[in-house]
C-alpha cells in the first residue's frame, strides 16, 4: 500500500482533522511559528497510526541521541494530538483569560520575613534564590530571562542590561545600582568570569525552589510568574500607563498587558465601596 493512500487515523479509525488540531493549538496559545511547524510534520507523517506512536517513541529514543531527537521533533505534535483526542473536558480558551494570580503584598512580606529565618538559611541554595527573587521582584523578568543573566550583559555606565528574548529579539532592562552591586558581589564571591551564567542549574530546579519557599513560608506552592504579575500590577498602579507596563514586561502585543487592567479595576471597586460606606456613616 502506498504512503499516499494511507491517512493518519485516530483510535476510532476516523481520519484526523487537521483544522481541529490547528484550532486546538491556537486555543492553547502556541505561537504561529510552532503551529506551522506542527502542522507541517502532521501532514508529512501519514503512515503512522496513533496506537503505535508511543511504542515508536520508546523504541527509537533508546538509539543514537541525534536520531532520537530528530524523530521526537516529528512525533511531538502527534503526542499533542493524542492529548487532544483523549481530552473529554472542554478546552479553556486562554486567549480570553481574565485573571492573574499575583502575590499579594502581605504574602510577599511573609516570604521576605521567612528569608531571615533559620529554616530558609539552612538551604544550600538560599543565597542563590534570594538573588533570583530580588531580580524578578525588581525587574519583572520572566524566570527564563532572569536565568540567562550574565555580568557581561550589564552596562555599568547606564545601569542597563540587554537580554535576548524570543526569536532573537533583544530587550533593554534598567537595573538599580543596589541590584547591580548584589550581582557583582555574587560573581566575585563565586569567582565567576563575567561571561559565565549567573545561575547554573536546570530551569526546573529553580521552579522547585519557588515551590519549596511557598510551602514553607505560606503553606502553598508559588511560582516565579506570580512575582512578575505583582511587579506588573504595582507598576501599573504607580504609573497609570498601560503602555509603560507593556514595555517593562516585554510584551509584543498590548492585548496581553490589558489583563492587568482587570486587576486594578477590581481594586478600584473594592476601594470605592469602602470609601462610599465611610461617607454614608
VEXBA-811114 format. One line per 10 residues: number of its first residue (from 1); their letters; for each residue x, y, z of N, C-alpha, C. Coordinates in pm, whole numbers, padded with zeros to 5 digits. Each point is the difference from the previous one (the first is absolute). Layout:
BEGIN
NUM	A	X/Y/Z/X/Y/Z/X/Y/Z  ...
END
This chain:
BEGIN
1	XXXXXXXXXX	00086/-00120/00000/-00086/00120/00000/00089/00124/00000  -00025/00091/-00089/00085/00119/-00010/-00030/00097/00112  00098/00083/00032/-00014/00096/00109/-00112/00099/-00027  -00016/00036/-00128/-00100/00102/-00033/-00142/-00050/00021  -00019/-00132/00004/-00134/-00055/00019/-00034/-00024/00145  00093/00023/00091/-00022/-00024/00142/-00016/00133/00071  -00108/00017/00071/-00023/00123/00074/00014/-00027/00149  00057/00094/00072/00015/-00011/00144/-00138/-00003/00064  -00023/-00103/00082/-00132/-00016/00060/00010/-00003/00152  -00108/00036/00066/00000/-00005/00145/-00038/-00139/00047
11	XXXXXXXXXX	-00017/-00018/00134/-00025/-00133/00054/-00135/-00057/-00042  -00090/00084/-00047/-00131/-00048/-00047/-00002/-00024/-00150  00117/00014/-00063/00008/-00025/-00143/-00041/00117/-00086  -00028/00115/00062/-00042/00118/-00077/00122/00082/-00038  00000/00055/-00120/00116/00084/-00042/00017/00119/00094  00124/00037/00024/00029/00117/00083/-00043/00127/-00073  -00065/00087/00072/-00041/00128/-00055/00108/00103/00029  00077/00033/-00100/00112/00092/00019/-00046/00136/00052  -00112/00047/-00052/-00050/00131/00041/-00036/00001/00148  -00059/-00110/00050/-00036/-00008/00142/00123/00006/00088
21	XXXXXXXXXX	00106/-00067/-00043/00124/00000/00078/00064/00138/-00003  -00005/00064/-00115/00056/00134/-00013/-00074/00099/00092  -00132/-00013/00006/-00080/00085/00089/00034/-00026/00146  00023/-00129/00031/00036/-00038/00137/00131/00067/00042  00101/-00005/-00086/00130/00061/00031/-00014/00150/00020  -00085/00061/-00082/-00018/00145/00011/-00069/00036/00132  -00096/-00081/00042/-00067/00022/00129/00097/-00015/00116  00096/-00091/-00015/00099/-00023/00106/00113/00103/-00007  -00015/00100/-00086/00092/00114/-00011/00140/-00039/-00051  00007/-00101/-00090/00126/-00028/-00067/00028/00113/-00099
31	XXXXXXXXXX	00126/00029/-00021/00035/00105/-00096/-00035/-00047/-00141  -00019/00097/-00089/-00033/-00033/-00139/00112/-00080/-00065  00125/00027/00040/00113/-00074/-00053/-00006/-00147/00043  -00034/-00024/00127/-00012/-00138/00050/-00114/-00073/-00070  -00112/00069/-00018/-00115/-00062/-00066/00037/-00039/-00144  00068/00089/-00069/00043/-00028/-00137/00092/-00121/-00004  00092/-00008/00098/00095/-00112/00008/-00073/-00131/00027  -00093/00002/00097/-00075/-00121/00035/-00083/-00049/-00117  -00069/00090/-00067/-00088/-00039/-00109/00081/-00054/-00119  00118/00053/-00020/00087/-00048/-00108/00031/-00148/00019
41	XXXXXXXXXX	00042/-00038/00122/00036/-00139/00025/-00122/-00090/00009  -00110/00054/00047/-00121/-00080/00008/-00044/-00046/-00139  00013/00090/-00096/-00039/-00035/-00137/00103/-00090/-00066  00125/00006/00046/00105/-00086/-00055/-00016/-00145/00044  -00036/-00020/00128/-00005/-00135/00057/-00138/-00060/-00024  -00014/-00071/-00108/-00130/-00057/-00035/-00010/-00149/00032  00113/-00065/00018/-00001/-00145/00019/00000/-00042/00147  00005/00095/00091/00009/-00031/00143/-00140/00008/00061  -00041/-00108/00066/-00130/00002/00068/00020/00045/00144  -00102/00057/00060/00012/00053/00135/00026/-00110/00102
51	XXXXXXXXXX	-00044/-00121/-00031/00014/-00110/00098/00145/-00044/00018  00086/00025/-00099/00139/-00047/00014/00102/00113/00010  -00047/00123/00015/00094/00112/00012/00088/-00014/00123  -00063/-00029/00116/00078/-00008/00124/00100/-00116/-00006  -00041/-00108/-00064/00092/-00114/-00016/00122/00042/-00081  -00024/00073/-00108/00111/00046/-00084/00090/00097/00075  -00060/00087/00082/00080/00094/00078/00092/-00074/00096  -00055/-00102/00069/00082/-00077/00094/00110/-00074/-00073  -00033/-00053/-00114/00095/-00080/-00076/00116/00083/-00052  -00030/00114/-00060/00104/00079/-00065/00075/00091/00095
61	XXXXXXXXXX	-00059/00035/00111/00070/00086/00095/00121/-00070/00060  -00002/-00133/00002/00110/-00074/00061/00122/-00008/-00093  -00014/00043/-00123/00111/-00004/-00094/00083/00128/00006  00072/00025/-00107/00085/00118/-00007/-00078/00127/00036  00060/00084/00086/-00070/00117/00054/-00049/00092/-00112  00084/00027/-00096/-00040/00092/-00108/-00120/-00056/-00077  00005/-00129/-00032/-00109/-00062/-00074/-00129/00001/00082  00015/-00023/00132/-00116/00001/00088/-00063/00138/00006  00084/00102/00011/-00052/00137/00007/-00068/00038/-00132  00058/-00047/-00111/-00059/00029/-00130/-00140/-00059/-00010
71	XXXXXXXXXX	-00014/-00126/00045/-00132/-00064/-00002/-00096/00066/00097  00055/00041/00113/-00088/00066/00098/-00059/00128/-00058  00081/00075/-00074/-00051/00122/-00065/-00115/-00033/-00094  00009/-00114/-00067/-00104/-00038/-00095/-00127/-00049/00070  00019/-00063/00117/-00114/-00061/00068/-00059/00088/00110  00070/00107/00037/-00044/00081/00114/-00142/00051/-00019  -00031/00048/-00121/-00133/00053/-00023/-00105/-00110/00005  00039/-00125/-00026/-00097/-00109/00007/-00032/-00035/00144  00099/00014/00088/-00027/-00016/00143/-00102/00103/00046  00014/00122/-00052/-00096/00104/00033/-00140/-00040/-00050
81	XXXXXXXXXX	-00003/-00066/-00115/-00130/-00038/-00055/-00064/-00113/00081  00082/-00089/00054/-00052/-00105/00088/-00069/00065/00119  00068/00100/00056/-00057/00075/00113/-00133/00063/-00040  -00005/00053/-00121/-00121/00064/-00052/-00114/-00101/-00012  00030/-00120/-00053/-00103/-00100/-00021/-00055/-00057/00131  00088/-00015/00099/-00040/-00059/00128/-00065/00101/00093  00006/00127/-00034/-00054/00103/00088/-00151/00004/-00012  -00067/-00031/00110/-00146/00004/00003/-00052/00133/00052  00087/00075/00068/-00042/00128/00057/00005/00108/-00107  -00087/00098/00010/00006/00111/-00097/00131/00074/00012
91	XXXXXXXXXX	00052/00045/-00111/00127/00072/-00001/-00023/00144/00040  00074/00046/00101/-00011/00139/00042/00082/00088/-00094  -00063/00097/-00053/00066/00091/-00092/00088/00097/00078  00131/-00023/-00005/00093/00083/00079/00010/00142/-00055  -00042/00019/-00124/00005/00134/-00055/-00103/00090/00066  -00099/-00061/00068/-00103/00078/00068/00023/00006/00151  00119/-00033/00043/00031/00000/00142/-00021/00139/00060  -00071/00006/00112/-00034/00130/00056/00042/00013/00146  00100/-00075/00040/00047/00011/00137/00149/-00034/00006  00066/00047/00105/00138/-00036/00026/00012/-00040/00146
101	XXXXXXXXXX	00090/-00092/00027/00023/-00043/00138/00132/00060/00047  -00007/00124/00044/00119/00067/00050/00018/-00025/00149  00119/00031/00049/00026/-00007/00144/-00045/00131/00063  -00084/-00010/00101/-00045/00120/00069/00113/00058/00085  -00012/00127/00036/00104/00066/00079/00025/-00074/00131  -00107/-00046/00064/00016/-00069/00129/00074/-00131/-00018  -00021/-00067/-00115/00071/-00126/-00027/00148/00026/-00027  00029/00105/-00075/00140/00036/-00026/00072/00034/00130  -00069/00073/00088/00060/00035/00130/00028/-00125/00083  -00092/-00095/-00002/00021/-00125/00075/00119/-00077/-00055
111	XXXXXXXXXX	00011/-00005/-00132/00111/-00073/-00062/00133/00067/00033  00003/00133/-00004/00125/00071/00026/00037/-00006/00149  -00098/-00016/00087/00029/-00024/00142/00056/-00141/00018  -00054/-00093/-00079/00047/-00139/00003/00146/-00011/-00044  00044/00090/-00091/00138/-00003/-00046/00100/00019/00116  -00045/00065/00108/00089/00026/00114/00003/-00116/00099  -00086/-00100/-00022/-00013/-00110/00095/00108/-00106/-00021  00024/-00079/00105/00097/-00109/-00010/-00047/-00107/-00098  -00132/-00016/-00010/-00057/-00100/-00092/00044/00026/-00143  00002/00128/-00038/00044/00035/-00136/00151/-00001/-00010
121	XXXXXXXXXX	00068/00054/00098/00146/00013/-00005/00070/-00135/-00005  -00066/-00105/00046/00065/-00132/00001/00011/-00060/-00141  -00080/00051/-00094/00007/-00051/-00137/00130/00044/-00066  00065/-00090/-00069/00125/00033/-00066/-00020/00103/-00112  -00120/00006/-00050/-00030/00089/-00112/-00064/00132/00044  00003/00031/00130/-00070/00119/00050/00054/00130/-00061  00133/00016/-00007/00058/00123/-00056/-00035/00016/-00147  00008/-00111/-00072/-00030/00001/-00143/-00147/00037/-00025  -00088/-00060/00080/-00143/00027/-00019/-00034/00144/00038  00061/00048/00107/-00028/00137/00044/00037/00102/-00108
131	XXXXXXXXXX	00111/-00024/-00069/00040/00088/-00109/-00099/-00009/-00115  -00042/-00121/-00034/-00097/-00020/-00108/-00133/00067/00034  -00043/-00012/00124/-00124/00063/00046/00007/00153/-00019  00114/00058/00042/00014/00146/-00009/00004/00047/-00145  00060/-00080/-00087/00007/00038/-00141/-00140/00003/-00062  -00078/-00105/00023/-00134/-00006/-00060/-00093/00102/00064  00010/00018/00130/-00085/00097/00069/00028/00142/-00047  00129/00029/-00028/00041/00135/-00038/-00023/00031/-00148  00015/-00101/-00086/-00004/00023/-00144/-00125/-00055/-00069  -00068/-00097/00064/-00116/-00062/-00063/00037/-00096/-00112
141	XXXXXXXXXX	00125/-00047/-00001/00043/-00093/-00105/-00071/-00134/00013  -00014/-00069/-00112/-00043/-00139/00004/00112/-00082/00063  -00036/-00116/00055/00101/-00083/00066/00112/-00036/-00098  -00038/-00042/-00119/00103/-00041/-00097/00090/00117/-00039  -00056/00119/-00007/00080/00119/-00033/00098/00030/00113  -00047/-00011/00125/00086/00027/00115/00115/-00100/00006  -00028/-00125/-00037/00104/-00104/00007/00105/00017/-00109  -00029/00083/-00100/00096/00019/-00110/00099/00114/00027  -00013/00067/00115/00083/00118/00028/00148/-00037/00013  00083/00085/-00059/00146/-00009/00016/00049/00141/00035
151	XXXXXXXXXX	00106/00006/00077/00054/00130/00040/00044/00080/-00123  00047/-00069/-00103/00046/00067/-00121/-00114/00066/-00076  -00126/-00035/00032/-00116/00062/-00066/-00035/00137/00058  00061/00034/00115/-00037/00122/00072/00092/00115/-00039  -00061/00112/-00037/00075/00122/-00030/00007/00082/00130  00116/00004/00061/00015/00065/00130/-00007/00152/-00011  00017/00054/-00118/-00007/00146/-00019/-00145/00051/00001  -00090/-00083/-00053/-00141/00042/-00010/-00092/-00079/00091  00055/-00097/00074/-00081/-00087/00087/-00110/-00072/-00077  00034/-00044/-00118/-00096/-00075/-00082/00058/-00135/-00039
161	XXXXXXXXXX	-00090/-00089/-00037/00041/-00135/-00039/-00080/-00039/-00124  00064/-00070/-00091/-00067/-00047/-00119/-00017/-00151/00009  -00125/-00046/-00016/-00025/-00143/00002/-00062/-00040/-00133  00028/-00123/-00042/-00056/-00052/-00124/-00127/-00077/00033  -00110/00038/-00065/-00128/-00065/00024/-00037/-00083/-00123  -00126/-00031/-00018/-00045/-00088/-00107/00043/00052/-00137  00038/-00097/-00087/00034/00028/-00139/00117/00099/-00013  00090/-00004/00095/00122/00079/-00009/-00015/00148/00030  -00118/00044/00043/-00018/00142/00031/00073/00035/00128  00056/00121/00005/00071/00046/00119/-00081/00108/00070
171	XXXXXXXXXX	-00001/-00008/00132/-00080/00093/00079/00088/00069/00103  -00020/00130/00017/00078/00077/00095/-00071/00005/00135  00071/-00032/00106/-00055/-00003/00135/00080/00094/00089  -00070/00083/00078/00069/00087/00095/00023/-00075/00131  00121/00013/00054/00034/-00064/00127/00043/00107/00101  -00062/00004/00117/00045/00094/00104/00144/-00031/00041  00071/00100/00047/00140/-00018/00038/00015/-00105/00108  -00094/-00002/00094/00008/-00099/00109/-00008/-00142/-00051  -00085/-00024/-00102/-00013/-00135/-00056/00125/-00038/-00078  00059/00095/-00071/00124/-00026/-00073/00111/-00041/00097
181	XXXXXXXXXX	00007/00069/00113/00103/-00033/00099/-00020/-00140/00057  -00126/-00040/00021/-00028/-00136/00048/00047/-00104/-00102  -00026/00028/-00128/00042/-00094/-00106/00152/-00006/-00008  00065/00115/00008/00146/00003/-00003/00061/-00077/00117  -00052/00023/00119/00051/-00069/00119/-00018/-00151/-00011  -00112/-00041/-00058/-00025/-00144/-00017/00102/-00059/-00097  00027/00072/-00109/00101/-00046/-00096/00137/-00012/00064  00040/00104/00073/00134/00001/00058/00015/-00105/00109  -00104/-00019/00080/00009/-00099/00109/00007/-00143/-00053  -00059/-00022/-00119/00004/-00135/-00060/00110/-00013/-00105
191	XXXXXXXXXX	00076/00110/-00018/00112/00000/-00095/-00045/-00034/-00142  -00118/00050/-00036/-00049/-00017/-00136/00066/00103/-00091  00018/-00035/-00126/00045/00095/-00100/-00121/00075/-00055  00018/00125/-00045/-00114/00081/-00045/-00089/-00064/-00105  00057/-00087/-00086/-00081/-00061/-00106/-00069/-00129/00048  00030/-00043/00124/-00066/-00119/00055/-00143/00031/00041  -00092/-00097/-00012/-00138/00022/00045/-00005/00027/00150  -00091/00086/00041/-00018/00029/00142/-00061/-00120/00072  -00098/-00062/-00064/-00068/-00118/00057/00031/-00121/-00087  00041/-00110/00064/00058/-00111/-00077/-00077/-00130/00009
201	XXXXXXXXXX	-00109/-00001/00073/-00075/-00125/00013/-00109/-00008/-00107  -00068/-00115/-00002/-00106/-00019/-00098/-00120/00089/00032  -00078/00033/-00102/-00119/00084/00015/-00096/-00059/00103  -00021/-00131/-00007/-00094/-00065/00091/00046/00009/00146  00130/00004/00021/00052/00012/00136/-00044/00130/00064  00004/00109/-00074/-00041/00130/00054/-00152/00007/00018  -00073/-00070/-00084/-00144/-00009/00021/-00028/-00070/00134  00077/-00105/00026/-00015/-00073/00126/00033/00089/00118  00102/00084/-00011/00035/00091/00109/-00118/00092/00035  -00065/00054/-00102/-00117/00086/00024/-00110/-00079/00071
211	XXXXXXXXXX	-00024/-00120/-00046/-00105/-00082/00061/00033/-00029/00147  00126/-00032/00026/00044/-00032/00137/-00014/00121/00092  00042/00115/-00049/-00011/00123/00079/-00146/00031/00031  -00087/-00016/-00100/-00142/00024/00021/-00060/-00092/00106  00036/-00126/-00006/-00052/-00097/00098/00047/00032/00141  00126/00038/00013/00055/00025/00133/-00043/00136/00057  -00021/00098/-00088/-00034/00134/00047/-00150/00024/00006  -00075/-00057/-00096/-00144/00029/-00011/-00088/-00124/00014  00063/-00117/-00006/-00080/-00122/00006/-00059/-00038/-00134  00048/00060/-00108/-00048/-00034/-00134/00112/00026/-00100
221	XXXXXXXXXX	-00007/-00066/-00114/00102/00019/-00103/-00018/00136/-00067  00111/00059/-00035/-00004/00125/-00079/00087/-00020/-00124  -00016/00093/-00095/00075/-00007/-00124/00063/00135/-00029  00110/-00002/-00071/00073/00124/-00031/-00088/00099/-00075  -00090/-00051/-00084/-00082/00090/-00081/-00098/00081/00086  -00033/-00050/00119/-00086/00076/00090/00071/00126/00048  00130/-00010/00018/00079/00117/00041/00007/00101/-00115  00008/-00050/-00121/-00004/00087/-00120/-00135/00072/-00008  -00109/-00072/00026/-00133/00061/00001/-00007/00112/00104  00057/-00025/00117/-00002/00101/00107/00075/00125/-00043
231	XXXXXXXXXX	00114/-00019/-00066/00076/00114/-00054/-00087/00081/-00097  -00067/-00070/-00091/-00081/00067/-00102/-00114/00080/00062  -00068/-00060/00097/-00114/00066/00064/00045/00124/00078  00109/-00014/00074/00052/00114/00077/00049/00112/-00091  00064/-00038/-00112/00049/00101/-00094/-00116/00073/-00068  -00108/-00072/-00029/-00117/00062/-00061/-00067/00097/00098  -00008/-00040/00126/-00058/00089/00101/00083/00127/00016  00131/-00017/-00012/00092/00113/00018/-00005/00096/-00120  -00001/-00054/-00122/00012/00083/-00119/-00134/00036/-00065  -00101/-00085/00022/-00132/00017/-00065/00014/00001/-00152
241	XXXXXXXXXX	00104/-00069/-00051/00028/00001/-00143/00022/-00143/-00048  -00097/-00056/-00072/00008/-00139/-00044/00110/-00021/-00104  00033/00104/-00078/00105/-00010/-00100/00137/-00018/00068  00023/00071/00109/00126/-00015/00074/00013/-00140/00058  -00112/-00054/00048/00002/-00137/00055/00032/-00100/-00110  -00057/00021/-00118/00028/-00088/-00115/00149/-00002/-00030  00062/00117/-00004/00143/00008/-00030/00083/-00064/00111  -00040/00021/00125/00076/-00055/00113/-00004/-00152/00001  -00112/-00058/-00042/-00015/-00146/00002/00050/-00065/-00128  00022/00079/-00103/00050/-00056/-00126/-00108/-00070/-00080
251	XXXXXXXXXX	-00127/00043/00016/-00109/-00059/-00079/00006/00054/-00143  -00023/-00088/-00097/-00002/00043/-00139/-00135/00059/-00038  -00105/-00040/00071/-00136/00047/-00029/-00061/00059/00127  -00052/00120/-00009/-00056/00065/00119/-00125/-00072/00052  -00062/-00083/-00084/-00116/-00077/00046/00038/-00092/00115  00123/-00049/-00003/00048/-00086/00108/00009/00077/00130  00037/00127/-00009/00021/00082/00119/-00131/00046/00062  -00105/00010/-00080/-00127/00053/00051/-00062/-00090/00107  00050/-00121/00018/-00048/-00087/00106/00014/00067/00136  00102/00086/00015/00025/00065/00128/-00098/00114/00028
261	XXXXXXXXXX	-00066/00049/-00104/-00103/00101/00020/-00117/-00057/00078  -00030/-00128/-00025/-00108/-00068/00072/00027/-00001/00149  00127/-00028/00035/00038/-00007/00141/-00014/00137/00067  00049/00104/-00066/-00007/00134/00060/-00144/00049/00007  -00084/-00041/-00094/-00141/00035/00005/-00070/-00065/00119  00037/-00125/00028/-00055/-00068/00117/00043/00071/00128  00123/00044/00002/00052/00074/00115/-00080/00131/00018  -00029/00064/-00113/-00078/00124/00004/-00138/-00024/00060  -00067/-00106/-00045/-00135/-00031/00050/00002/-00021/00151  00104/-00072/00047/00010/-00027/00143/00022/00129/00078
271	XXXXXXXXXX	00091/00087/-00049/00032/00123/00071/-00117/00098/-00001  -00070/00007/-00115/-00110/00096/-00009/-00115/-00039/00092  -00019/-00133/00017/-00104/-00047/00092/00035/00038/00144  00128/-00020/00036/00045/00036/00135/-00014/00151/00023  00038/00078/-00098/-00004/00146/00009/-00145/00050/00010  -00086/-00055/-00086/-00140/00043/00000/-00069/-00038/00130  00033/-00115/00054/-00062/-00044/00126/00036/00094/00114  00125/00047/00002/00043/00093/00105/-00070/00135/-00015  -00029/00038/-00123/-00064/00129/-00025/-00145/00001/00048  -00064/-00118/-00003/-00140/-00011/00041/-00013/00014/00151
281	X	00099/-00057/00072/-00008/-00003/00147/00003/00141/00060
END
